[in-house]
Amino acid sequence: MNFTLKKGHFEPRPGPLVTVVMDGVGIGAGDEGDAVHLARTPVLDGLFESSPHLALLAHGTAVGMPSDGDMGNSEVGHNALGAGRVFDQGAKLVDAAIESGSVFESALWQEIVARSRAGGALHFVGLLSDGNVHSHIEHLFALLRRAHASQVRSVYVHVLLDGRDVEETSALLYLAQLEELLGAFDGKDGCRYKIASGGGRMLVTMDRYEADWSIVERGWRAHVLGDARKFPSARAAVEAFRAEDPGVIDQFLPAFVVEEAGRPLGPIVDGDSVVLFHFRGDRAIEISQAFEQDDFPHFDRERRPDVLYAGLMEYDGDLHVPSKFLVAPPAIDRTLGQYLAESGVTQLAIAETQKYGHVTYFWNGNCTGLYDPKSGRYHEVPAENWEEANFFARRRRSELETFIEVPSDTVPFEQRPWMKAAEVTDALIAEMRSGRHRFLRVNYANGDMVGHTGDREATCIAVSAVDLCLGRLLKSVAALDGLALVTADHGNADEMYMRDKGGGFKRDPRGRIQPKTSHTLSRVPCMLFDPRSARSLHLRRDLEAPGLSNVAATLLELLGFAPPEDYAPSLLRQS
């Protein structure tokens, strides 16, 4: 594989090149629902006024999603930023595999069916919505229909309720769709097709980056052990939780178990099969490890059933989690990080825990660890070998790369909307001043994580916190005679209220504006900060639909290299 980079036309600056990803900070309508517009952002305002800037596509086919009606997300956004090209992503790959029937022709699906027909139950676990970020309800429905057509008699669904990538209190709508389909099969020819357990995604099962293993433990206890509050149905659980806490939204609903005759009706036991129907990896890895790892230190599983466990996709290509999966993930090769490492360019990636995997794993084409040009492989550094960095951060290093993770808070994000932006900035500036790194990238998680809460005021504070830290960072870039490219991976904070068909804000029956907790279809900013002169660099205006995939070639040019021919064109215009 050829990683040779030729010298480009741009003469790089002596200082570092820094890429800033303001997670979830899109370009909104500039109205009362736009927290980016409402926030105090003198630094961003100044960049828009005096620096070269463009609006980039960060959703739909521009990032490998099935259609332009699909929201972007942090996974596909960082894939595009780091790969320099658009790869078909999980949802699109699964759509194609289901449409062609190849997923059901696979040896693994046949093994699942055979095991289930021999007497074991088949369990489906996953996020129940059509948000198309982690999963899609139609994928589950296709699996259920084929299971029934294949004469699988016992099927249980463990539902994780969304309210984050879809409307915040829409769980009953999706449950009704699922119950209707299950009802068409349940009781026919001795079949049992039922919902067995569930809970809100932010409290049950769907942790990521080891931020809070208790979330996974709650899911394990509900899905596997049948140990959670009991209800006669999933609908009854949701209605009871809402009655007890009228302000609760779906993503924060507690764990529950559906019971029958006083007992959990579908716990996962020896001889069963389990399919996690997520196509996105970050919130699927930990529960997969709980099922598959022999040496598992994170919580007491009490019992680990002997099951055939499979993911809809592989969630970690380096660690091979899970060991069995139904649809192959995108094969992303020749990433920006690989090219730079092969060219001897030192790199730093830094974020707090909530987005650490995005600025490392997803940026590097779904590869875990530090890249070694000698072997051409990524190598994981065991946690016990991580260095303690300043500011209570953890650091992993190789000769060419450094990854820093600043541990995130575990309190609700709207309660501390500044999150760890200041600590991330402190560590980043210290690393910049060390002179060790030629190229640095940072993710500020605030706009996305706080935006997902639906709290507009907290999200305004979150965006302002990022702006404040950006100002500090750019001063250091200027002092070191470097450059900075400031962008985002998708929209979120730019649209905090739901809209009706007429374009106005949607209201509930009591007249209150309905918060929006999902990502948006907004474009995102791309701004070049040059402390020497705002007019010394120029961005192209002739590209028909520039997107996130154009950023990698731009960064290579700013570092003095000519981008590979098959990369999306650079945004930099030669003077």
NUZA-326508 format. One record per residue (C-alpha): residue in three letters; y, x, z. Coordinates in nm, 2 decimals, padded with zeros to 4 digits, always signed. Layout:
BEGIN
 code     py     px     pz
  ala      Y      X      Z
...
! end
This chain:
BEGIN
 code     py     px     pz
  met +00.00 +00.00 +00.00
  asn +00.33 +00.15 -00.11
  phe +00.60 +00.15 +00.15
  thr +00.83 +00.40 -00.02
  leu +01.19 +00.30 -00.01
  lys +01.44 +00.45 -00.25
  lys +01.80 +00.54 -00.16
  gly +02.04 +00.26 -00.22
  his +02.41 +00.25 -00.33
  phe +02.56 +00.17 +00.01
  glu +02.65 +00.46 +00.23
  pro +02.53 +00.36 +00.58
  arg +02.75 +00.39 +00.88
  pro +02.68 +00.66 +01.14
  gly +02.64 +00.40 +01.41
  pro +02.36 +00.15 +01.46
  leu +02.30 -00.17 +01.26
  val +02.25 -00.47 +01.48
  thr +02.11 -00.80 +01.38
  val +02.20 -01.09 +01.61
  val +01.99 -01.41 +01.59
  met +02.17 -01.69 +01.77
  asp +01.87 -01.92 +01.81
  gly +01.94 -02.28 +01.72
  val +02.30 -02.24 +01.63
  gly +02.35 -02.42 +01.30
  ile +02.66 -02.53 +01.11
  gly +02.72 -02.89 +01.21
  ala +02.95 -03.17 +01.12
  gly +03.23 -03.06 +01.36
  asp +03.22 -03.39 +01.55
  glu +03.15 -03.51 +01.90
  gly +02.78 -03.45 +01.86
  asp +02.82 -03.08 +01.75
  ala +02.79 -02.86 +02.06
  val +02.86 -02.55 +01.85
  his +03.19 -02.70 +01.75
  leu +03.28 -02.82 +02.10
  ala +03.19 -02.50 +02.27
  arg +03.45 -02.23 +02.35
  thr +03.37 -01.97 +02.09
  pro +03.66 -01.74 +02.02
  val +03.43 -01.46 +01.89
  leu +03.25 -01.68 +01.64
  asp +03.58 -01.84 +01.54
  gly +03.73 -01.49 +01.48
  leu +03.43 -01.39 +01.26
  phe +03.46 -01.70 +01.05
  glu +03.83 -01.64 +01.00
  ser +03.83 -01.26 +00.92
  ser +03.48 -01.15 +00.83
  pro +03.26 -01.20 +00.52
  his +03.04 -01.50 +00.58
  leu +02.79 -01.74 +00.41
  ala +02.59 -02.05 +00.50
  leu +02.21 -01.99 +00.47
  leu +01.93 -02.24 +00.42
  ala +01.70 -02.23 +00.72
  his +01.47 -02.53 +00.67
  gly +01.23 -02.69 +00.42
  thr +01.10 -02.50 +00.12
  ala +01.35 -02.22 +00.19
  val +01.13 -02.11 +00.48
  gly +00.79 -02.22 +00.34
  met +00.77 -02.58 +00.48
  pro +00.62 -02.86 +00.27
  ser +00.95 -03.03 +00.18
  asp +01.32 -03.01 +00.22
  gly +01.30 -03.29 +00.47
  asp +01.12 -03.06 +00.71
  met +01.32 -02.90 +00.99
  gly +01.31 -02.53 +01.02
  asn +01.19 -02.37 +01.34
  ser +01.20 -02.03 +01.52
  glu +00.85 -01.93 +01.39
  val +00.91 -01.98 +01.02
  gly +01.28 -01.86 +01.06
  his +01.18 -01.53 +01.20
  asn +00.90 -01.49 +00.95
  ala +01.15 -01.53 +00.67
  leu +01.41 -01.30 +00.83
  gly +01.15 -01.02 +00.88
  ala +00.94 -01.06 +00.56
  gly +01.22 -01.08 +00.31
  arg +01.02 -01.34 +00.11
  val +00.91 -01.70 +00.16
  phe +00.55 -01.76 +00.24
  asp +00.38 -02.10 +00.26
  gln +00.37 -02.18 +00.63
  gly +00.12 -02.35 +00.85
  ala +00.21 -02.71 +00.78
  lys +00.20 -02.66 +00.41
  leu -00.13 -02.46 +00.42
  val -00.29 -02.73 +00.63
  asp -00.16 -03.01 +00.40
  ala -00.32 -02.83 +00.10
  ala -00.65 -02.76 +00.28
  ile -00.68 -03.13 +00.38
  glu -00.58 -03.26 +00.04
  ser -00.83 -03.03 -00.14
  gly -01.10 -03.10 +00.12
  ser -01.16 -02.73 +00.17
  val -01.11 -02.76 +00.55
  phe -01.40 -03.00 +00.57
  glu -01.62 -02.79 +00.34
  ser -01.59 -02.49 +00.56
  ala -01.89 -02.36 +00.76
  leu -01.69 -02.41 +01.08
  trp -01.63 -02.78 +01.03
  gln -01.99 -02.83 +00.94
  glu -02.09 -02.65 +01.26
  ile -01.85 -02.87 +01.46
  val -02.01 -03.18 +01.31
  ala -02.36 -03.06 +01.36
  arg -02.30 -02.98 +01.72
  ser -02.13 -03.32 +01.78
  arg -02.41 -03.51 +01.61
  ala -02.66 -03.33 +01.82
  gly -02.52 -03.50 +02.13
  gly -02.19 -03.32 +02.22
  ala -01.85 -03.49 +02.22
  leu -01.58 -03.37 +01.98
  his -01.24 -03.33 +02.15
  phe -00.90 -03.30 +01.97
  val -00.61 -03.15 +02.17
  gly -00.25 -03.13 +02.05
  leu +00.10 -03.25 +02.02
  leu +00.11 -03.61 +01.91
  ser +00.41 -03.66 +01.67
  asp +00.52 -03.61 +01.32
  gly +00.78 -03.34 +01.41
  asn +00.59 -03.10 +01.19
  val +00.69 -02.80 +01.40
  his +00.37 -02.74 +01.60
  ser +00.15 -03.02 +01.46
  his +00.15 -03.34 +01.26
  ile +00.00 -03.67 +01.35
  glu -00.14 -03.71 +01.00
  his -00.34 -03.39 +01.03
  leu -00.51 -03.54 +01.34
  phe -00.57 -03.87 +01.16
  ala -00.73 -03.69 +00.87
  leu -00.96 -03.50 +01.12
  leu -01.05 -03.82 +01.30
  arg -01.13 -04.01 +00.97
  arg -01.35 -03.73 +00.85
  ala -01.53 -03.71 +01.19
  his -01.61 -04.08 +01.17
  ala -01.72 -04.05 +00.81
  ser -01.95 -03.76 +00.92
  gln -02.11 -03.98 +01.18
  val -01.96 -03.81 +01.49
  arg -02.01 -04.07 +01.76
  ser -01.82 -03.94 +02.06
  val -01.46 -03.83 +02.00
  tyr -01.18 -03.79 +02.26
  val -00.82 -03.71 +02.20
  his -00.60 -03.52 +02.46
  val -00.25 -03.60 +02.37
  leu +00.06 -03.39 +02.44
  leu +00.37 -03.60 +02.42
  asp +00.66 -03.46 +02.23
  gly +01.02 -03.59 +02.27
  arg +01.15 -03.26 +02.16
  asp +01.09 -03.23 +01.78
  val +01.12 -03.61 +01.76
  glu +01.32 -03.87 +01.94
  glu +01.30 -03.81 +02.32
  thr +01.14 -04.14 +02.42
  ser +00.92 -04.21 +02.11
  ala +00.58 -04.15 +02.27
  leu +00.47 -04.51 +02.27
  leu +00.52 -04.53 +01.90
  tyr +00.29 -04.24 +01.83
  leu +00.04 -04.37 +02.09
  ala +00.03 -04.71 +01.91
  gln -00.05 -04.54 +01.58
  leu -00.33 -04.34 +01.73
  glu -00.47 -04.63 +01.93
  glu -00.48 -04.84 +01.61
  leu -00.68 -04.57 +01.43
  leu -00.92 -04.51 +01.72
  gly -00.97 -04.88 +01.76
  ala -01.09 -04.90 +01.41
  phe -01.38 -04.67 +01.50
  asp -01.44 -04.73 +01.87
  gly -01.73 -04.96 +01.95
  lys -01.86 -04.96 +01.59
  asp -02.23 -04.84 +01.57
  gly -02.22 -04.70 +01.92
  cys -01.91 -04.49 +01.86
  arg -01.66 -04.39 +02.13
  tyr -01.32 -04.29 +02.00
  lys -01.07 -04.28 +02.29
  ile -00.77 -04.11 +02.44
  ala -00.89 -03.91 +02.74
  ser -00.59 -03.73 +02.89
  gly -00.24 -03.60 +02.82
  gly +00.11 -03.52 +02.94
  gly +00.45 -03.40 +02.83
  arg +00.45 -03.08 +02.63
  met +00.69 -02.89 +02.86
  leu +00.48 -02.96 +03.17
  val +00.13 -02.97 +03.03
  thr -00.07 -02.71 +02.82
  met +00.20 -02.58 +02.59
  asp +00.34 -02.28 +02.76
  arg +00.43 -01.97 +02.55
  tyr +00.48 -01.60 +02.60
  glu +00.32 -01.63 +02.95
  ala +00.64 -01.78 +03.08
  asp +00.46 -02.02 +03.32
  trp +00.08 -02.03 +03.33
  ser +00.10 -02.33 +03.57
  ile +00.17 -02.54 +03.26
  val -00.15 -02.44 +03.10
  glu -00.34 -02.49 +03.43
  arg -00.22 -02.85 +03.44
  gly -00.35 -02.90 +03.09
  trp -00.68 -02.74 +03.18
  arg -00.73 -02.95 +03.49
  ala -00.65 -03.27 +03.29
  his -00.84 -03.20 +02.97
  val -01.14 -03.01 +03.11
  leu -01.17 -03.11 +03.48
  gly -01.04 -03.46 +03.45
  asp -00.82 -03.38 +03.75
  ala -00.48 -03.55 +03.72
  arg -00.33 -03.89 +03.81
  lys -00.56 -04.16 +03.67
  phe -00.46 -04.46 +03.45
  pro -00.65 -04.72 +03.25
  ser -00.48 -04.60 +02.93
  ala -00.23 -04.35 +02.80
  arg +00.02 -04.63 +02.74
  ala -00.01 -04.73 +03.10
  ala +00.05 -04.37 +03.21
  val +00.37 -04.35 +03.01
  glu +00.50 -04.69 +03.12
  ala +00.43 -04.60 +03.49
  phe +00.60 -04.27 +03.47
  arg +00.91 -04.42 +03.31
  ala +00.92 -04.70 +03.56
  glu +00.91 -04.44 +03.85
  asp +01.17 -04.21 +03.68
  pro +01.38 -04.42 +03.44
  gly +01.56 -04.10 +03.31
  val +01.25 -03.90 +03.22
  ile +01.19 -03.81 +02.86
  asp +00.86 -03.75 +02.69
  gln +00.85 -03.38 +02.70
  phe +00.86 -03.38 +03.08
  leu +00.60 -03.65 +03.15
  pro +00.34 -03.54 +03.41
  ala -00.02 -03.49 +03.33
  phe -00.25 -03.79 +03.33
  val -00.62 -03.87 +03.29
  val -00.76 -04.20 +03.14
  glu -01.03 -04.34 +03.36
  glu -01.32 -04.58 +03.31
  ala -01.51 -04.74 +03.59
  gly -01.33 -04.51 +03.83
  arg -01.42 -04.19 +03.65
  pro -01.25 -03.97 +03.39
  leu -01.38 -04.11 +03.06
  gly -01.37 -03.79 +02.85
  pro -01.36 -03.45 +03.03
  ile -01.46 -03.15 +02.83
  val -01.82 -03.04 +02.93
  asp -02.10 -02.81 +02.82
  gly -02.22 -02.88 +02.47
  asp -01.89 -03.03 +02.34
  ser -01.66 -02.90 +02.06
  val -01.29 -02.87 +02.10
  val -01.03 -02.85 +01.81
  leu -00.67 -02.77 +01.89
  phe -00.49 -02.93 +01.60
  his -00.18 -02.71 +01.60
  phe -00.08 -02.50 +01.31
  arg +00.19 -02.31 +01.49
  gly +00.08 -02.03 +01.72
  asp +00.32 -01.96 +02.00
  arg +00.23 -02.26 +02.22
  ala -00.14 -02.26 +02.12
  ile -00.24 -01.91 +02.23
  glu -00.26 -01.95 +02.61
  ile -00.48 -02.26 +02.61
  ser -00.70 -02.09 +02.35
  gln -00.74 -01.79 +02.58
  ala -00.83 -02.02 +02.87
  phe -01.12 -02.15 +02.66
  glu -01.23 -01.82 +02.51
  gln -01.17 -01.53 +02.75
  asp -01.45 -01.42 +02.98
  asp -01.21 -01.22 +03.21
  phe -00.93 -01.46 +03.27
  pro -00.69 -01.38 +03.56
  his -00.42 -01.64 +03.52
  phe -00.56 -01.93 +03.72
  asp -00.89 -02.05 +03.86
  arg -01.06 -02.25 +03.59
  glu -01.32 -02.37 +03.84
  arg -01.56 -02.42 +03.56
  arg -01.55 -02.30 +03.20
  pro -01.76 -02.53 +02.98
  asp -01.98 -02.39 +02.71
  val -01.80 -02.54 +02.41
  leu -01.74 -02.46 +02.04
  tyr -01.37 -02.40 +02.04
  ala -01.16 -02.38 +01.73
  gly -00.80 -02.38 +01.63
  leu -00.66 -02.56 +01.32
  met -00.53 -02.21 +01.24
  glu -00.55 -01.86 +01.38
  tyr -00.27 -01.82 +01.63
  asp -00.26 -01.44 +01.67
  gly -00.38 -01.23 +01.38
  asp -00.40 -00.91 +01.58
  leu -00.57 -01.04 +01.89
  his -00.77 -01.29 +01.68
  val -00.69 -01.59 +01.90
  pro -00.88 -01.81 +01.86
  ser -01.19 -01.64 +01.73
  lys -01.27 -01.95 +01.51
  phe -01.02 -02.15 +01.31
  leu -01.03 -02.40 +01.02
  val -00.74 -02.29 +00.80
  ala -00.64 -01.93 +00.73
  pro -00.27 -01.85 +00.82
  pro -00.02 -01.70 +00.58
  ala -00.10 -01.34 +00.49
  ile +00.25 -01.18 +00.54
  asp +00.26 -00.82 +00.44
  arg +00.52 -00.54 +00.38
  thr +00.77 -00.66 +00.63
  leu +01.11 -00.51 +00.69
  gly +00.98 -00.36 +01.02
  gln +00.69 -00.19 +00.84
  tyr +00.91 -00.05 +00.56
  leu +01.15 +00.09 +00.82
  ala +00.88 +00.25 +01.04
  glu +00.72 +00.41 +00.73
  ser +01.07 +00.55 +00.65
  gly +01.11 +00.69 +00.99
  val +01.38 +00.45 +01.10
  thr +01.39 +00.39 +01.48
  gln +01.40 +00.02 +01.58
  leu +01.46 -00.19 +01.89
  ala +01.37 -00.56 +01.94
  ile +01.49 -00.74 +02.25
  ala +01.50 -01.10 +02.38
  glu +01.42 -01.29 +02.69
  thr +01.07 -01.43 +02.74
  gln +01.13 -01.76 +02.57
  lys +01.21 -01.59 +02.23
  tyr +01.05 -01.25 +02.28
  gly +00.75 -01.33 +02.06
  his +00.99 -01.45 +01.78
  val +01.19 -01.13 +01.76
  thr +00.87 -00.92 +01.77
  tyr +00.55 -01.10 +01.66
  phe +00.69 -01.35 +01.41
  trp +00.96 -01.11 +01.28
  asn +00.67 -00.87 +01.21
  gly +00.47 -01.12 +01.00
  asn +00.26 -01.26 +01.29
  cys +00.15 -00.92 +01.41
  thr +00.13 -00.82 +01.78
  gly +00.22 -00.48 +01.91
  leu +00.40 -00.17 +01.78
  tyr +00.35 -00.05 +01.43
  asp +00.19 +00.30 +01.37
  pro +00.27 +00.44 +01.02
  lys -00.02 +00.69 +01.06
  ser -00.28 +00.43 +01.09
  gly -00.10 +00.15 +00.91
  arg -00.18 -00.09 +01.20
  tyr -00.01 -00.26 +01.49
  his -00.12 -00.15 +01.83
  glu -00.09 -00.36 +02.14
  val +00.03 -00.19 +02.46
  pro -00.15 -00.33 +02.77
  ala +00.08 -00.50 +03.02
  glu -00.01 -00.24 +03.28
  asn +00.13 +00.03 +03.06
  trp +00.47 -00.13 +03.00
  glu +00.76 +00.06 +03.14
  glu +01.01 -00.09 +03.38
  ala +01.35 -00.09 +03.20
  asn +01.69 -00.15 +03.35
  phe +01.80 -00.50 +03.44
  phe +01.45 -00.61 +03.55
  ala +01.32 -00.59 +03.20
  arg +00.99 -00.47 +03.06
  arg +00.98 -00.22 +02.79
  arg +00.71 -00.10 +02.54
  arg +00.77 +00.21 +02.33
  ser +00.62 +00.41 +02.06
  glu +00.78 +00.70 +01.87
  leu +00.97 +00.47 +01.63
  glu +00.98 +00.13 +01.80
  thr +01.09 -00.02 +02.13
  phe +01.04 -00.38 +02.24
  ile +01.22 -00.51 +02.55
  glu +01.14 -00.84 +02.72
  val +01.38 -00.98 +02.98
  pro +01.19 -01.23 +03.20
  ser +01.32 -01.59 +03.15
  asp +01.40 -01.82 +03.44
  thr +01.15 -02.09 +03.51
  val +01.40 -02.36 +03.60
  pro +01.50 -02.64 +03.36
  phe +01.73 -02.48 +03.09
  glu +02.01 -02.74 +03.13
  gln +02.04 -02.62 +03.50
  arg +02.11 -02.26 +03.39
  pro +02.23 -02.29 +03.03
  trp +02.35 -01.92 +03.03
  met +01.98 -01.83 +03.07
  lys +01.94 -01.45 +03.05
  ala +02.20 -01.38 +02.78
  ala +02.40 -01.15 +03.00
  glu +02.09 -00.95 +03.11
  val +01.98 -00.92 +02.75
  thr +02.32 -00.80 +02.65
  asp +02.33 -00.54 +02.93
  ala +02.00 -00.40 +02.83
  leu +02.09 -00.40 +02.46
  ile +02.42 -00.22 +02.50
  ala +02.25 +00.04 +02.72
  glu +01.99 +00.10 +02.45
  met +02.26 +00.12 +02.18
  arg +02.45 +00.38 +02.38
  ser +02.13 +00.59 +02.42
  gly +02.15 +00.67 +02.04
  arg +01.78 +00.63 +02.02
  his +01.77 +00.33 +01.78
  arg +01.90 +00.31 +01.42
  phe +01.83 -00.06 +01.37
  leu +01.84 -00.32 +01.65
  arg +01.77 -00.69 +01.66
  val +01.83 -00.94 +01.94
  asn +01.76 -01.30 +01.99
  tyr +01.98 -01.52 +02.21
  ala +01.76 -01.82 +02.31
  asn +02.03 -02.04 +02.46
  gly +02.13 -02.27 +02.17
  asp +01.78 -02.37 +02.10
  met +01.62 -02.39 +02.45
  val +01.92 -02.58 +02.60
  gly +01.97 -02.78 +02.28
  his +01.61 -02.91 +02.32
  thr +01.71 -03.08 +02.65
  gly +01.95 -03.32 +02.48
  asp +02.22 -03.23 +02.73
  arg +02.53 -03.19 +02.52
  glu +02.75 -03.05 +02.80
  ala +02.49 -02.79 +02.90
  thr +02.44 -02.69 +02.54
  cys +02.82 -02.63 +02.50
  ile +02.80 -02.39 +02.79
  ala +02.49 -02.23 +02.64
  val +02.67 -02.16 +02.31
  ser +02.98 -02.04 +02.49
  ala +02.76 -01.80 +02.69
  val +02.62 -01.66 +02.37
  asp +02.97 -01.62 +02.23
  leu +03.09 -01.43 +02.54
  cys +02.79 -01.19 +02.51
  leu +02.84 -01.15 +02.14
  gly +03.20 -01.04 +02.21
  arg +03.07 -00.77 +02.45
  leu +02.81 -00.66 +02.20
  leu +03.05 -00.63 +01.90
  lys +03.29 -00.41 +02.11
  ser +03.00 -00.17 +02.16
  val +02.91 -00.18 +01.79
  ala +03.27 -00.09 +01.71
  ala +03.28 +00.19 +01.96
  leu +02.97 +00.34 +01.80
  asp +03.10 +00.30 +01.44
  gly +02.82 +00.06 +01.35
  leu +02.77 -00.27 +01.18
  ala +02.64 -00.61 +01.29
  leu +02.49 -00.90 +01.10
  val +02.52 -01.23 +01.29
  thr +02.30 -01.52 +01.19
  ala +02.06 -01.79 +01.33
  asp +01.71 -01.90 +01.26
  his +01.76 -02.28 +01.24
  gly +01.99 -02.55 +01.37
  asn +01.97 -02.74 +01.69
  ala +02.28 -02.72 +01.91
  asp +02.49 -02.83 +01.62
  glu +02.35 -03.19 +01.63
  met +02.31 -03.33 +01.98
  tyr +02.32 -03.70 +01.90
  met +02.08 -03.91 +01.69
  arg +02.23 -04.06 +01.38
  asp +02.17 -04.41 +01.23
  lys +02.13 -04.49 +00.86
  gly +02.50 -04.52 +00.82
  gly +02.57 -04.18 +00.95
  gly +02.71 -04.29 +01.28
  phe +02.57 -04.21 +01.62
  lys +02.26 -04.41 +01.71
  arg +02.28 -04.62 +02.03
  asp +02.02 -04.77 +02.26
  pro +02.02 -05.14 +02.35
  arg +02.26 -05.07 +02.63
  gly +02.51 -04.91 +02.40
  arg +02.45 -04.55 +02.51
  ile +02.45 -04.28 +02.24
  gln +02.09 -04.15 +02.20
  pro +02.06 -03.77 +02.26
  lys +01.88 -03.56 +01.99
  thr +01.64 -03.29 +02.12
  ser +01.50 -03.17 +01.79
  his +01.59 -02.91 +01.54
  thr +01.82 -03.00 +01.25
  leu +01.84 -02.96 +00.87
  ser +02.17 -02.77 +00.90
  arg +02.24 -02.44 +00.73
  val +02.31 -02.15 +00.96
  pro +02.59 -01.89 +00.95
  cys +02.55 -01.54 +00.83
  met +02.85 -01.31 +00.91
  leu +02.90 -00.94 +00.87
  phe +03.10 -00.76 +01.14
  asp +03.25 -00.43 +01.02
  pro +03.49 -00.27 +01.27
  arg +03.64 -00.05 +01.01
  ser +03.78 -00.33 +00.80
  ala +03.70 -00.70 +00.75
  arg +03.75 -00.64 +00.37
  ser +03.53 -00.34 +00.32
  leu +03.21 -00.54 +00.28
  his +03.16 -00.85 +00.06
  leu +02.89 -01.11 +00.04
  arg +02.76 -01.26 -00.29
  arg +02.88 -01.60 -00.39
  asp +02.67 -01.63 -00.70
  leu +02.33 -01.70 -00.54
  glu +02.24 -02.06 -00.59
  ala +02.07 -02.13 -00.26
  pro +02.07 -01.83 -00.03
  gly +01.84 -01.85 +00.27
  leu +01.70 -01.66 +00.56
  ser +01.47 -01.46 +00.33
  asn +01.77 -01.29 +00.18
  val +01.86 -01.12 +00.51
  ala +01.59 -00.85 +00.50
  ala +01.71 -00.70 +00.17
  thr +02.07 -00.71 +00.30
  leu +01.97 -00.51 +00.61
  leu +01.79 -00.26 +00.40
  glu +02.10 -00.20 +00.19
  leu +02.32 -00.17 +00.49
  leu +02.08 +00.10 +00.61
  gly +02.12 +00.29 +00.28
  phe +01.79 +00.18 +00.11
  ala +01.72 -00.01 -00.21
  pro +01.52 -00.32 -00.13
  pro +01.17 -00.37 -00.28
  glu +01.19 -00.55 -00.61
  asp +01.00 -00.86 -00.49
  tyr +01.22 -00.92 -00.19
  ala +01.47 -01.20 -00.20
  pro +01.80 -01.05 -00.33
  ser +02.04 -00.89 -00.09
  leu +02.35 -01.09 +00.01
  leu +02.56 -00.78 -00.01
  arg +02.80 -00.75 -00.31
  gln +02.89 -00.41 -00.43
  ser +03.26 -00.35 -00.43
! end
